[in-house]
Amino acid sequence: MKKDIATHWNIGEAAELYGIRSWSAGYFDLGDDGSVQITVPFNGKRVAVSMMNIIAAMQQRGVQMPALLRIQNVLDAQITALNESFRRAIANLSYQGQYRGVFPIKVNQQCQVIGEIAKFGSRYKHGLEAGSKAELLIALASLDPEYGHIVCNGYKDAEFISLGLQALKLGHKVFFVIETPTELPIILQESARLGIRPLLGVRVKLASRVSGYWNESSGDRSIFGLTTAQLVATIDTLRSNDMLDCLQLLHYHLGSQVPNIRDIRGSVLEACRYYVDLVKEGAAMGYLDLGGGLAVDYDGSQTNYQYSKNYSLDEYCSDMVETIMTTLDPEEISHPTIITESGRATVAYSSILLFNILDITQFEPGEVPDAVEDEPEILANLRLTLKSVNQKNLQESYNDAIYYREETRELFKRGQISLRDLSLSENIFLQIVGSVVREMQSAKRIPKGLDELEDMLSDVYYGNFSVFQSLPDVWAIEQIFPVMPVHRLNEAPTRQAIIADITCDSDGKIDRFIGTRGINKTLPVHALKPDEPYYMGVFLVGAYQETLGDLHNLMGDTNVVSIRINDDGTFDLVHELDGDSIADVLSYVEYSPQQLFEQFRSFAEQSVRKGRITPVQRQAILDEFSASLRGYTYFED
């Protein structure tokens, strides 16, 4: 156990240990029963529901772990918070324009999620951003033409543009954002062919660069956006075609998860200068699309660390509105409609990955037997080191233990000691490390290099999930997500562990966790109880994780459950979606499940002819094969 876990345990200390009241934005807390609670706003009050009650309801309906839990109320609340915060800023600062948010479909393309955003956002005319033809089709079919704008980014061919132009006839407000000079001739051609004047925007490359992991979208070396020369050429082309009035929107994009408010303010200021000059050039304008970047405080530190943010939502909105006003007012330019493409902050909080722990590996020494008469000398040296550990020689004892362990391994490679001798040496080594760690607890000074020694003794908890399928950013970019047990939190955790998945891949693990003093390599967990499941949750996974997940080890999509919490504390399971079957994932990699079955049936029939199995046994084996094709790709009870 680490020293900062209190001896006298209570729910408050559990909340502090896991930081749940810092990173949860008020949506999650701990109940007196020791379970995580989902807390959602209702008419000025908050209603709480126990996570264990939700898991019980899932089990009663046959939903197995792992499962992705979506909470409709949280998604609704985040859309409301964003729009109401901009509304307050606009009112407080007497801004003369409006706010219209759009959700980038690429952040979470799942049908249920987009449907809920369109439904909950309709009262605010919250729209969608499409970066491909497929996403444009989703947007057109999901949004009522009377509610919400559609902003089209990315490369656009003639089919893309034609579809968007036709949608204008239905009443959709579809903006084509020109990202590269090659798009403009296609837009002009399709517009002339259909006789429809488009709504146009331009994306500019700001010189401003931002901090954070995803900052490559900012700066003059960003991939998308027009240079100043290309922007001027676009203005001239539109003017020569008598279409400068079609240019109504200016867009830029800083990148996802911008942690520092100063970067955001600086970028808005620069963008406004472009807006001013576009108005002076004669463009109609009227819309300023500030892109994405609104961050999620994954670790709860409220800093400019890349997985945090040093600003509140109200500060974000007020700073944007104020900066626009202070730039445009001296030029006597009307206040534009503000658009933001906030995706991560909209959906991250609404999804939780739930999974059960299947097994553990512990690095604990067993009892060390007494020395025997012909024991190798290297073992005697290890025994002596073990006996001599004290607070004055911690570094020396650890150094000696490392040296003797390596020597023992070399002796085993050369065949000079037995497997049992090697096993005993590893056991004594662990005893030495444990003794050093215990002495460190009361030592006045811990030698450099030994402060992380306790991590060597941490357990491996094997979770029933795939990092690559459900948490790809953990593997790909070392993203930090809040991870914690969802029950037994009224008990003090007595173990430290990393979390491994079931993909049989060394990268399939979570070994970076939110700690009380930064990032830890292990997570405090509880010892498993016989015949009692242990459930864990990974929170704030609603952005990108479902879209980016892959089929490593042919682990497919998990089961999905969407819930709606009611104001009386009850909840409804409004959607259940079965995860991929084995047949599903096999078809994704070009296998025909029926053909596989027929091939296997042929092998089984050959075994009958050769007398290896009976016809009855053959049928039982085929039934098992067929059942497996229909089964879940994850561990099933």
C-alpha positions in Angstrom: 0.0 0.0 0.0 1.1 3.5 -0.7 1.5 5.8 2.3 -1.1 8.4 1.2 -4.0 5.9 1.6 -5.5 6.6 5.0 -5.7 3.9 7.7 -9.1 5.2 9.0 -11.2 4.8 5.9 -14.3 6.6 4.9 -16.2 7.7 1.7 -14.6 11.1 1.7 -11.1 9.6 1.6 -12.2 7.3 -1.2 -13.4 10.3 -3.2 -10.1 12.1 -2.6 -8.0 9.0 -3.5 -9.7 8.5 -6.9 -10.3 12.2 -7.5 -13.9 11.6 -8.5 -15.1 15.0 -7.3 -12.4 16.8 -9.3 -12.7 15.2 -12.8 -16.4 14.3 -12.8 -17.9 17.8 -13.4 -20.5 16.9 -10.9 -21.9 13.9 -12.8 -20.4 11.2 -10.6 -19.9 10.8 -6.8 -19.8 8.2 -4.1 -22.8 6.9 -2.1 -22.8 5.8 1.5 -23.1 2.1 0.3 -19.6 2.5 -1.2 -20.7 2.5 -4.9 -20.2 5.1 -7.6 -23.3 7.2 -8.1 -24.4 8.9 -11.3 -25.8 12.4 -10.4 -27.7 14.4 -12.9 -29.5 17.8 -12.7 -33.3 18.0 -12.5 -35.0 21.4 -12.1 -32.3 22.9 -9.7 -31.7 19.6 -7.8 -29.5 16.6 -8.5 -30.8 13.0 -8.6 -28.4 10.2 -7.9 -28.5 6.5 -9.0 -26.2 3.8 -7.8 -24.0 2.2 -10.5 -24.4 -1.2 -8.8 -28.2 -0.9 -9.3 -27.6 -0.2 -13.0 -25.3 -3.2 -13.3 -27.9 -5.4 -11.5 -30.5 -4.3 -14.0 -28.2 -5.1 -16.9 -27.5 -8.5 -15.5 -31.2 -9.2 -15.0 -31.6 -8.6 -18.7 -28.7 -10.8 -19.7 -26.2 -8.1 -20.6 -22.8 -9.4 -19.9 -19.5 -7.6 -19.2 -17.8 -5.7 -20.7 -20.4 -3.1 -21.5 -20.5 0.5 -22.5 -22.9 2.5 -20.5 -24.3 5.6 -22.0 -26.2 8.1 -19.9 -28.7 10.2 -21.9 -29.1 12.8 -19.1 -25.4 13.6 -19.1 -25.3 14.2 -22.8 -28.4 16.4 -22.6 -26.9 18.3 -19.6 -23.6 19.0 -21.5 -25.5 20.3 -24.6 -27.5 22.5 -22.2 -24.5 23.7 -20.3 -22.7 24.8 -23.5 -25.6 26.6 -25.0 -26.7 28.3 -21.7 -23.2 29.4 -20.9 -22.9 31.1 -24.3 -26.4 32.6 -23.8 -25.3 34.1 -20.4 -22.1 35.5 -21.9 -24.0 37.1 -24.8 -26.6 38.6 -22.4 -24.0 39.8 -19.8 -21.8 41.5 -22.4 -24.7 42.8 -24.6 -23.4 40.9 -27.6 -25.7 41.5 -30.6 -25.2 38.1 -32.3 -26.2 34.5 -31.5 -24.6 31.3 -30.7 -25.1 28.1 -32.7 -23.1 25.0 -31.8 -22.4 22.1 -34.1 -21.3 18.7 -33.0 -18.5 17.1 -35.1 -19.8 13.7 -36.1 -16.3 12.2 -36.2 -16.0 12.4 -32.4 -18.7 9.8 -31.9 -20.5 8.5 -35.0 -22.8 6.0 -33.3 -26.4 6.3 -34.3 -27.8 6.5 -30.8 -25.4 9.3 -29.9 -26.1 11.4 -33.0 -29.8 10.8 -32.6 -29.7 12.0 -29.0 -27.7 15.1 -29.9 -30.1 16.0 -32.6 -33.0 15.5 -30.2 -31.6 17.3 -27.2 -30.0 20.0 -29.2 -33.1 20.9 -31.2 -34.3 23.5 -28.7 -31.0 25.3 -29.1 -30.8 24.7 -32.9 -27.6 22.8 -32.2 -26.3 21.4 -35.5 -23.7 19.0 -36.8 -20.4 19.1 -38.5 -19.7 16.7 -41.4 -16.2 15.9 -42.6 -17.1 13.2 -45.2 -20.0 12.2 -47.5 -21.1 9.5 -45.1 -21.2 12.0 -42.3 -23.1 14.5 -44.4 -25.8 11.8 -45.1 -26.0 11.2 -41.3 -26.4 15.0 -40.7 -29.1 15.4 -43.4 -31.1 12.5 -42.1 -30.7 13.4 -38.4 -31.5 17.1 -38.3 -34.8 18.7 -39.0 -34.1 21.4 -41.7 -35.6 24.0 -39.3 -33.1 23.2 -36.5 -29.4 23.5 -36.6 -26.7 24.3 -39.1 -24.6 21.8 -41.0 -20.9 22.7 -41.4 -19.1 20.7 -44.1 -15.3 20.4 -43.6 -12.7 18.1 -45.2 -12.2 17.2 -48.8 -15.3 17.6 -50.9 -15.9 16.1 -54.3 -18.7 16.9 -56.8 -21.0 14.3 -55.2 -20.5 15.8 -51.8 -21.1 19.3 -53.0 -24.1 18.4 -55.1 -25.8 16.7 -52.1 -25.2 19.7 -49.9 -26.5 22.1 -52.5 -29.7 20.0 -53.0 -30.2 20.0 -49.2 -30.4 23.8 -49.3 -33.7 23.4 -51.2 -35.1 21.4 -48.3 -34.3 24.3 -45.9 -31.0 23.0 -44.5 -28.4 25.6 -43.8 -25.4 23.8 -45.2 -22.1 25.6 -45.2 -19.2 24.5 -47.5 -16.0 25.4 -45.8 -13.3 25.8 -48.4 -10.2 24.0 -47.0 -8.0 23.8 -50.2 -8.0 25.9 -53.4 -9.0 22.8 -55.5 -12.5 22.8 -53.9 -13.6 26.1 -55.2 -13.8 25.2 -58.9 -15.9 22.1 -58.1 -18.2 24.3 -56.0 -18.6 26.8 -58.8 -19.2 24.1 -61.4 -21.9 22.3 -59.3 -23.5 25.5 -58.3 -23.9 26.6 -61.9 -25.1 23.1 -63.0 -27.8 23.0 -60.4 -28.6 26.7 -60.4 -28.2 26.9 -56.6 -26.1 29.6 -54.9 -24.1 28.0 -52.1 -23.4 29.1 -48.5 -19.6 29.3 -48.3 -17.0 29.5 -45.6 -13.2 29.7 -45.7 -10.8 28.0 -43.3 -7.7 30.0 -42.5 -4.4 28.8 -41.2 -3.7 30.9 -38.1 -0.2 31.7 -37.1 -1.1 31.1 -33.5 0.0 27.8 -32.1 -1.5 26.2 -29.1 -0.2 23.8 -26.4 -1.6 20.3 -25.8 -1.2 17.0 -27.5 -3.4 17.7 -30.6 -1.8 21.0 -31.6 -0.9 20.1 -35.1 -4.1 21.7 -36.4 -2.7 25.1 -35.4 0.1 27.1 -36.9 1.0 27.9 -40.5 2.2 24.3 -41.1 -1.3 22.8 -40.3 -2.5 20.5 -43.0 -5.9 22.1 -43.7 -6.8 25.7 -44.3 -5.9 28.4 -46.8 -2.8 30.5 -46.7 -3.1 34.3 -46.9 -2.2 34.1 -50.6 -4.8 31.4 -51.3 -7.4 33.3 -49.3 -6.9 36.4 -51.4 -7.1 34.4 -54.6 -10.4 32.8 -53.4 -11.9 36.3 -52.7 -10.9 37.4 -56.2 -12.3 34.3 -57.8 -15.6 34.7 -56.0 -15.8 38.4 -56.9 -15.1 37.6 -60.6 -17.9 35.1 -60.6 -20.3 37.5 -58.8 -20.5 35.2 -55.8 -18.7 37.1 -53.1 -22.0 37.5 -51.3 -22.0 33.7 -50.9 -19.0 33.9 -48.6 -20.5 34.2 -45.1 -18.4 32.2 -42.7 -14.8 32.3 -41.4 -13.5 29.1 -39.8 -10.3 28.0 -38.1 -9.5 25.0 -35.9 -6.9 24.9 -33.1 -7.0 21.2 -32.5 -8.7 19.1 -29.9 -8.3 19.4 -26.1 -6.7 22.9 -25.8 -5.7 23.2 -22.1 -4.7 26.9 -21.9 -7.2 29.7 -22.1 -4.5 32.2 -23.2 -4.0 30.2 -26.4 -7.8 30.2 -27.0 -8.0 34.0 -26.5 -5.0 34.7 -28.8 -6.4 32.6 -31.6 -9.8 34.3 -31.5 -8.1 37.7 -31.6 -6.1 36.6 -34.7 -9.2 35.1 -36.4 -11.2 38.3 -35.8 -8.6 40.3 -37.8 -9.2 38.0 -40.8 -13.0 38.5 -40.3 -12.6 42.3 -40.3 -10.7 42.3 -43.6 -13.1 39.8 -45.3 -15.9 42.2 -44.5 -13.8 45.1 -45.9 -13.2 43.1 -49.0 -17.0 42.9 -49.6 -17.8 39.4 -48.4 -21.3 39.1 -46.8 -20.0 37.3 -43.7 -22.2 36.9 -40.6 -20.7 33.7 -39.1 -17.5 33.1 -37.2 -16.8 29.4 -36.7 -14.2 29.1 -33.8 -13.8 25.4 -34.3 -13.2 22.9 -31.6 -10.7 22.7 -28.7 -12.9 23.0 -25.6 -11.1 20.7 -23.3 -12.1 18.0 -20.8 -10.4 18.0 -17.4 -9.6 14.2 -17.4 -7.3 14.3 -14.4 -9.2 17.0 -12.4 -6.1 19.1 -11.8 -7.5 22.3 -13.4 -4.1 23.1 -15.0 -2.7 23.6 -18.5 -1.5 19.9 -18.5 -2.4 18.3 -21.8 -5.2 16.2 -20.3 -6.6 19.0 -18.2 -7.7 22.6 -18.6 -7.1 25.8 -16.7 -10.5 27.4 -17.4 -14.2 26.9 -16.7 -16.9 26.7 -19.4 -18.2 30.1 -18.4 -14.7 31.6 -18.7 -14.3 30.0 -22.1 -17.6 31.4 -23.5 -17.1 34.9 -21.9 -13.5 35.2 -23.2 -14.6 34.3 -26.8 -17.5 36.7 -26.8 -15.5 39.5 -25.2 -12.6 39.1 -27.6 -14.8 39.2 -30.7 -16.5 42.4 -29.4 -13.3 44.2 -28.5 -12.0 43.5 -32.1 -15.0 44.2 -34.1 -16.6 47.1 -32.3 -13.9 49.7 -33.1 -14.3 48.7 -36.8 -18.1 49.2 -36.5 -18.7 45.6 -37.8 -21.9 43.8 -36.8 -21.5 40.9 -34.4 -21.5 37.6 -36.2 -23.3 34.4 -35.2 -20.7 32.4 -33.2 -20.3 28.8 -34.0 -18.1 26.3 -32.1 -17.5 22.7 -33.0 -17.2 21.3 -29.5 -17.2 17.5 -29.7 -15.0 16.1 -26.9 -16.6 18.2 -24.2 -20.1 17.4 -25.4 -19.9 13.6 -25.3 -16.9 12.5 -23.1 -18.8 12.5 -19.8 -21.8 10.5 -21.1 -20.1 7.1 -21.6 -18.5 4.7 -19.1 -16.7 1.4 -19.9 -17.7 -1.2 -17.3 -15.8 -4.5 -17.0 -15.2 -7.2 -14.4 -11.9 -8.5 -13.2 -11.3 -12.1 -14.2 -8.0 -13.0 -12.4 -4.9 -11.5 -10.8 -1.2 -12.1 -10.7 0.5 -11.2 -7.5 4.3 -10.7 -7.0 4.4 -11.7 -3.4 7.1 -14.0 -2.0 6.2 -17.3 -0.4 7.8 -18.6 2.8 11.5 -19.0 2.4 12.6 -22.5 3.5 15.7 -23.0 5.6 19.0 -23.5 3.8 20.0 -27.0 2.9 23.6 -28.4 3.1 24.5 -28.3 -0.6 22.8 -25.0 -1.4 24.6 -22.8 -4.0 26.7 -20.0 -2.5 24.7 -17.4 -4.4 21.6 -18.3 -2.5 23.5 -17.9 0.8 24.4 -14.4 -0.3 20.8 -13.5 -1.0 19.8 -14.9 2.4 22.4 -12.7 4.1 21.2 -9.7 2.2 17.7 -10.4 3.4 18.7 -10.6 7.0 20.7 -7.4 6.9 18.1 -4.9 5.5 17.7 -1.8 7.7 16.9 1.9 7.2 20.7 2.7 6.9 21.4 0.4 4.1 18.3 0.5 1.9 20.1 1.4 -1.3 22.9 -1.1 -0.7 20.5 -3.9 0.1 18.6 -3.3 -3.1 21.7 -3.0 -5.2 23.0 -6.3 -3.8 19.7 -8.0 -4.4 19.7 -6.9 -8.0 23.2 -8.1 -8.5 22.7 -11.5 -6.9 19.4 -12.1 -8.8 21.1 -11.4 -12.1 24.0 -13.7 -11.2 21.5 -16.4 -10.4 19.8 -16.1 -13.7 23.1 -16.3 -15.5 24.0 -19.5 -13.6 20.7 -21.0 -14.6 21.3 -20.2 -18.2 24.7 -22.0 -18.0 23.1 -25.0 -16.3 24.9 -24.5 -13.0 21.9 -24.3 -10.8 18.5 -26.0 -11.0 15.0 -24.6 -11.7 14.2 -25.0 -8.0 17.3 -23.0 -7.0 16.2 -20.3 -9.5 12.7 -20.2 -8.1 14.1 -19.9 -4.5 16.3 -17.0 -5.6 13.4 -15.1 -7.1 11.4 -15.7 -3.9 14.2 -14.4 -1.6 14.6 -11.4 -4.0 11.0 -10.5 -3.5 11.4 -10.8 0.2 14.3 -8.4 0.1 12.3 -5.9 -2.0 9.4 -6.2 0.4 11.6 -5.6 3.4 13.2 -2.5 1.7 9.7 -1.1 1.0 8.5 -1.7 4.6 11.6 0.1 6.0 11.0 3.0 3.6 7.6 3.7 5.2 9.3 5.1 8.3 12.6 6.3 6.8 13.4 10.0 7.0 14.9 10.0 3.6 14.3 7.7 0.7 17.3 7.2 -1.6 16.8 8.4 -5.2 15.6 5.6 -7.4 13.8 3.7 -4.6 10.7 5.8 -4.4 9.0 3.7 -7.1 10.2 0.4 -5.8 6.7 -0.4 -4.5 5.4 -0.5 -8.0 7.6 -3.7 -8.6 5.4 -5.5 -6.1 2.1 -4.3 -7.6 -0.5 -6.8 -8.8 -1.8 -7.4 -12.3 -5.6 -7.3 -12.4 -6.9 -8.9 -15.6 -10.0 -7.1 -16.9 -12.6 -8.5 -19.3 -12.1 -6.0 -22.1 -9.8 -4.9 -24.9 -7.7 -1.7 -24.7 -7.4 -1.7 -28.5 -11.2 -2.0 -29.0 -12.6 0.2 -26.2 -9.7 2.5 -25.1 -7.5 2.9 -28.2 -6.1 6.2 -27.0 -4.7 4.6 -23.9 -2.4 2.5 -26.1 -1.8 4.9 -29.0 -1.1 8.2 -27.2 -1.1 7.3 -23.5 -4.3 9.1 -22.9 -5.3 9.4 -19.2 -8.8 8.4 -18.3 -10.3 8.2 -14.8 -10.2 4.5 -13.8 -11.6 3.2 -10.5 -13.7 0.4 -8.9 -17.4 1.2 -9.0 -18.2 -0.5 -5.7 -16.7 -1.5 -2.3 -15.5 2.1 -1.9 -16.5 2.1 1.8 -13.6 -0.4 2.2 -10.0 0.7 2.2 -8.2 -0.6 -0.9 -5.3 -2.8 0.2 -3.7 -3.7 -3.1 -1.9 -1.7 -5.9 -2.3 -2.9 -9.4 -2.0 -2.3 -13.1 -5.0 -3.3 -15.3 -4.3 -5.8 -18.1 -6.9 -6.7 -20.8 -7.5 -10.2 -22.3 -5.8 -9.6 -25.7 -2.6 -11.5 -24.9 -0.6 -8.4 -26.0 1.9 -6.7 -23.8 0.5 -3.3 -24.8 -2.9 -4.3 -23.7 -2.8 -2.7 -20.3 -3.6 0.5 -18.4 -0.6 1.5 -16.3 -1.0 5.3 -15.9 -3.6 6.5 -13.4 -4.8 9.7 -11.9 -3.2 10.1 -8.4 -3.6 12.6 -5.6 -0.2 14.1 -6.6 0.0 13.6 -10.3 0.1 10.5 -12.5 0.7 7.1 -10.8 1.9 3.9 -12.3 -0.5 1.8 -10.2 -4.1 2.0 -9.0 -5.4 1.3 -5.5 -7.8 -1.7 -5.7 -9.4 -4.1 -3.4 -8.4 -7.8 -2.9 -10.8 -10.1 -4.7 -13.3 -12.0 -2.7 -14.1 -15.6 -3.6 -17.1 -16.1 -5.8 -17.8 -12.3 -5.8 -17.4 -10.2 -8.9 -15.3 -7.1 -8.9 -16.4 -4.3 -11.2 -14.3 -1.4 -12.5 -15.2 1.6 -14.7 -13.3 3.7 -17.1 -14.9 7.1 -17.2 -15.1 10.0 -19.8 -14.7 7.7 -22.8 -17.5 9.1 -24.9 -15.2 10.9 -27.3 -13.4 9.1 -30.2 -12.9 5.7 -28.4 -15.8 3.9 -30.1 -14.9 5.3 -33.5 -11.1 4.5 -33.3 -11.3 1.0 -31.7 -9.9 -1.9 -33.7 -10.3 -5.6 -33.9 -7.0 -6.6 -32.2 -7.3 -10.4 -31.4 -10.7 -10.1 -33.0 -12.3 -8.6 -29.9 -15.4 -6.8 -31.2 -17.6 -4.0 -30.1 -18.9 -4.5 -26.5 -22.5 -4.6 -25.4 -24.0 -1.2 -25.1 -26.7 0.0 -22.7 -28.3 3.5 -22.8 -30.1 4.7 -19.7 -32.4 7.6 -18.9 -32.5 8.7 -15.2 -35.9 10.0 -14.0 -36.5 12.7 -11.5 -37.7 10.3 -8.8 -34.4 8.4 -8.8 -35.5 5.5 -11.0 -34.0 4.8 -14.4 -35.0 3.2 -17.7 -32.9 1.1 -20.0 -33.9 2.9 -23.2 -31.6 1.0 -25.6 -29.7 -2.3 -25.5 -27.3 -3.2 -28.3 -25.6 -6.6 -28.4 -21.9 -6.5 -28.9 -20.3 -8.2 -31.8 -20.6 -12.0 -32.1 -17.6 -14.1 -33.2 -19.4 -14.5 -36.5 -19.6 -10.7 -36.8 -15.9 -10.1 -36.3 -14.9 -13.0 -38.6 -17.0 -11.4 -41.4 -15.2 -8.1 -40.9 -11.9 -9.8 -41.8 -13.4 -11.5 -44.9 -14.3 -14.9 -43.5 -17.7 -16.5 -44.2 -19.0 -18.0 -41.0 -21.1 -20.5 -42.9 -18.1 -21.5 -45.0 -16.0 -21.9 -41.8 -18.7 -24.1 -40.4 -18.9 -26.3 -43.5 -15.1 -26.7 -43.6 -15.1 -27.7 -39.9 -18.0 -30.1 -40.5 -16.0 -31.8 -43.3 -13.1 -32.3 -40.9 -15.4 -33.7 -38.2 -17.0 -36.1 -40.8 -13.5 -37.4 -41.7 -12.8 -38.1 -38.0 -16.0 -40.2 -37.9 -14.9 -42.2 -40.9 -11.5 -42.8 -39.3 -13.1 -43.9 -36.1 -11.8 -41.1 -33.9 -15.3 -40.0 -32.8 -18.8 -41.3 -33.1 -21.6 -39.6 -35.1 -23.2 -38.5 -31.8 -19.9 -36.9 -30.7 -19.6 -35.3 -34.1 -22.9 -33.6 -33.7 -22.1 -32.4 -30.2 -18.8 -30.9 -31.5 -20.6 -29.2 -34.4 -23.2 -27.8 -32.0 -20.4 -26.3 -29.9 -18.7 -24.8 -32.9 -22.0 -23.2 -34.1 -22.8 -21.9 -30.6 -19.3 -20.3 -30.5 -20.0 -18.5 -33.8 -23.0 -16.9 -32.2 -21.2 -16.1 -28.9 -19.7 -12.9 -27.5 -16.0 -12.2 -28.3 -15.3 -11.5 -24.6 -15.0 -13.8 -21.6 -18.5 -15.2 -20.8 -19.6 -16.6 -17.4 
